[in-house]
Amino acid sequence: MPDPILGRPAGSLPGRRPQRKVVCYSGHLLNARDLEPSIQRAYISHLADAVAELLERIGVGWGYGALACGADLVIAEALLEAGAELHAVLPFRSPDFIASSVAAGGKDWLTRFDRCLERAHRLIELDRSCYPVCDESYYLGNRFFAGLAVRRARELDAEAAMLAVWDGVISQGIAGTGRMAAEWAAAGRPLHRLPCPWRRPAPENKASAPSPAGFLPALFCEGEPEVMDELSLLGGASARIDELRLGPSRLAWTFASIAAAAAGAVAIATGDLCRRHRIGILCDVGLAGSTPELSLKRAWGAAAHPECPAGIAFATEPFTAEAALVDASIDCEYAGRVPSRDDSGPLTVYVLRARGTTHLS
């Protein structure tokens, strides 16, 4: 069974300053080679003052974002100094993230990264050895921490806002602060923009990869082979796009929407077959690939292969974050951590339910 820990995520206990805002943040990278040290210090000092003033004015208690050299780390430092709870969310494991997004700033930024990580309330590394270091991974990471911020704000009955240090130009690729800010504002959520004092690094001279079709919700079921055979014959989950057999004891389906995947999971959990047999059920989300097989390999839960207790509709944390962004009718109640079969450590899981109910219906 999941380790219940506190029965809810740390930091969401009653009375934790619900009047204060939850922010996600993003900003442009800084390459130390592009600026003289004195100019760099002046830019950083100016930005740090502007961020500190904004945080004090709007009142922030929680912050979610990455720790890239430049604006990200300046904001993270300001959040910590303001006494906010920092949740560092990296799109892949720390060594790869440092190489791609911190080392370009030089030794000072590596030190600042380490200090922020030491003081962060939580570090979340999205990579489970299935995401390459590419724009799609950064986009997934951005969506992840934005969704976590929205979900935390709902738990606290607080406001979720975005802080963007942005030059006002939306990049051509799928990732980037501009793209994230535009999506956030289009959803009608508060956006606080600060101008970036430096020019963003020039893009690498490389052929642009085609943008993915988006996020692909998936549902995984696990049980005895004959039970999986029967589940497949019964049609498994309704509104599915594809069904794939991932071995004798595992089935998976892909869906067009988060809501459809969640409804499919709960339909199986409350169905007759699940009452008669042990079936593990897990909703997850990954980046859509060229084939259903590739899409499922890029799902977090698929890579970790968690051991979920049978008979309950569970969801991974990336699924809950995306659900918070796109479908306000779904709540995902924290359940605890379950072991993973890939030796990558325990995986945080949530129970799916509709808002205002104990189970999704």
N, C-alpha and C positions, 0 to 999 in steps of 0.2 A: 504493500500500500504506500501511497505517497507519504513522505515525511511532512506532517502538517505544519511544522515550524511554529508560526504564530497564528496560522489559519488565514492569514492575509499578508500581502507583501509588506516588508519592513518599511516603516515610514508612513503607513496609511492608518495608524491607530487614531481613534477619536481624539479630537482636541488639538490636532497638529496644525494650528494656524490655517484653517480652511479659507480665511479671508485673503490669504496671500496667493499670488498667481503661480501657475506652473508654466514654465517656458521650455520650448525647444529652441535650439540656436544653431546657426550656421554662418560661415563667413569665408572670405577668400584666403587662400594659401599665400604664404610669404616665402619667397626664395631669397635667402641671405646674400646670394651672389649678385642679386639685382640692385642692391642698395649699399651705400656707404654706411658703416656702423653708426656714425653719428646721426645720419638721416633716419636710419631704421629705429634707433632709440627714440627719436623725436616723434615719429609716426606712432610707435607703440604706446608711448606715454599719452599722446593725444587721444588715441582710441580707448585706452584703459580708463581715462577720465570720463569720456563720453559714455562708456558702458556702465561704469559705476554710478553715474548720475541717473541714467535711465533705470537701472535696477532699483535704486532707492526711490525714484519717483513712482514707479508702477507697483513696487512691493512684490518681490519674488521669493518664494520659499523652496522651490524645486526646479532643477534644470536638467535637461536631457540633450546630449549632443556628443560629437566626436572631439578629438584632441589633436587636430592637425596644427602644425606650426602656423602662426599668424593669428587670424581673428578667432578661431576656435579656442585656442589656449588662452588668449586674452580674456575672452568671455568666461571660460571655465575658472580662471583665477579670480575674476571679479565676483562670480557666484559664490565661491568659497569664502572670499573675504567678507561678503555680505551675510554669511551664515546660512546660505541656502544649501540644500541637499543636492549634491552633484551625482548624476548617473551618467557615467562615461559609456558611450555606445560606439563600438568600433565595427566597421563592416567586415573585417576579417581579423585574424589573430594578431596580437600585438607586434611580433617581430616583422610581419609583412606590412602592417600599417606604419610602423616607424620608418621602414625603408622607403615607403611610397609617399608618406605625408608629413613626416617630422624631420628626417635627417637632412633634407634640403635646407633647413633653417640653420644648421650648424649645432655646435656643442651646447650653446646656451638653451636652445629650444628643446634639445633632448633632456636637459636637466629639468626644464619647466614641465615637460611631459611627465617625467617620473614623479615630480612633486605633486602634480595634480592627481595622478593615479593613486598615490599614497593616501591622499586626503579624500578621494572620492568615496561616496557612500556605497557605490556598486560599480563594477566593471562588467559589461556585457560584450562578449566577442561573438559576432554573428556567425563567423565561419565554422563550419563543421567539415572541413576538407572537401567541400563541394563547390565553393564559389571562387572563381579566379579573381585576381586583382585587376579589375576592369571597371568601366563606367557603370555597368549594370550592378555590380556589387555596391558601389557607392550609393547608387540610387536606392537599392534595397535597404541599405543602412540608414539613409535619410528618412525613408518612409517608416522604418522601424522605430527610430527614436521619436519621430513626430507622433506616431500612434501611441507610443508609451506615454507621452506627455498628455495627450487627449484623454487616454484611459485614466491616468492618475487624477487629472482634474475632475473627471466624473465621480471618481471614488470620494473625492474631498468636497464635491459640490463647489468647486472653484473654477476660475477662468483659465483656459489654456491660451497662450499667446506665443508668437514666434519672434525671436530677435535675429535679424539678419544684417550682417555687415556686408553690404552689397553695392557694387558699382552701377546697378541699374540695368545691366545688359544680361539678357538670358542667353546662356551658352547654347550652341547648336546640339550638343550631345544630350543624353537623357539625364545625366547627373549635373550637380552644381547648385550653388546657393540660389541663383536666379530661378531655376526650374522649381526648386522646393518652395521658394517664397511665392511664386505665381500660383502653384497648386494650393498652398495654404490660404492665400487671399481669396482665391476663387471659391473656396468652401465657406467663405464668410467669416473666417476666424481673424482675430486681431493680429496685425503684423506691425512690428516696430522695426523700422529700417534705419540703420546708421550708415553714412557714406564710408567707403573704404579709403583710407588715406593713401594707399599705394596701388600701383597697377598690378592687376593679377598676373601671375606667370603666363607667358605665351603658351598656347597649346602645342603639344608635340606634333611634329610633322609626320602624321601617320594616317592611313586610310581609316575613315570612320566606320565603325561596325554598325550594322543595322540595329535600330532600336528594337528591343524585345516587344512582344505583343502585350506585355504587362505582367501582372501577377496572376498566377494560376492556383486557385484554391484546390486542395487535394484532401482526400479522406483515405486513411489507411485502416484496414481491419485485419486482425490476426486471430487464429484459432486452429483447431484441429483440421487437417486437410479435407475431411468429408464435410465439415461444417462450412468451410470456405466454398466447397463445391455447391452446397445447397444455397448458400448466400448468393452466389453468382447466378444460379438457376432462377432464384426468386427475383433477380433483377438488381440486387444490391441496393444501391441508393438511387432515388429518382432524380431527374434533372441532371444526370451526369453527362459528361461529354465523352469520356473514354473510360474503359475498364482494363486494368492490367493485372496479370498474375505475377507476383514478385517472388514466387516460390510456392511450395505445396501448402504452406500455412499462412500465406499473406496475400491479401488483395488490396488494390488501390483504385480509386476513381478520381478523375479530374472534373472540375465544375467551372461554370461561367461566372459564378459569383460567390462571395463569402457566405451570403445568406443561404444559398442552395447547398453548399457544403455542410454548413452547420445544421440545417434541417435534415439533411440526409443522415448525418451522424446520430442525431437524436432519434430519428425514425428507427434506425437499427437498434439503438440502445433500448428503446421501449417496445420493440417488436417481439413476437413470439419466439423467433429463433434464438434471440439473445436471452430470453427467459429460460430456455431449455439447455443452452450451451454457453460456455465461456468464450466471449468474443472481446478482444481488446480493440478499442476504437479511438482514433486520433485524427483531428483535423490539423492541417498544416498549410503553408503557403510558400511558394517559390517563384522564381522568375520563369515565365513561359519560354520554353525552348522550341527547337525546330520539330521535335517529336515528343509525344507524351512521356516516353521513357526518359528522355533528357530532362524534361520538366520535373519529373518526380525525383530524379537524382539530385536536382538542385533545391529540393525541399529540405529544410533543416531537420525535421523529424525523421525523414527517410534516411539521412546519413547517420544520425545517431542511433536510430532503431531503438527507441525507448521501450521499456517494459511497463506498459500501462495496465493497471488493474482492469479486469474484465467488467463489462456491463455498464460502463459510464462513458458518456461522450466527452472526451478530453480534447484540448486544443493546445498547440504550442504557443509560446509567447509571441513569435512573429505573426501568427494567425490572429491573436487577440489584438495586436497593435493595428494591423490592417483593418480588422473589424471596427475598431474605434474610429478610424478615419472615414470609413465608407458606409457603415450601417449602424445607426444609433439604436436599432431595435435589438441588437445582440449585446449581452453582457457576458463576460467571461470571469467567473469567480475563481479566485486563486485556490488551488488544491494542495500544492506542495511540490516536491521534487521526486522524480522517479529515476532509477538507474538506467543508463544507456548501454547497449551491447557493444559499442565501438570503443569502450574504454576512454571516452572523452569527458567523463564526469556526469553527474546527475543533470537531468533536463527539467526545467520548470514547466509545469503543466497547469492548465485551468479547466474548470468544468463549464461547459456551455449552458447558458440559460438566457431566456428572454428578459428584457428589462421589467422589473416588478414581479417576477415569478421565480420559482425555485428551479424550474427546468424549462429548457427551450421548447416551445410548442408551435 
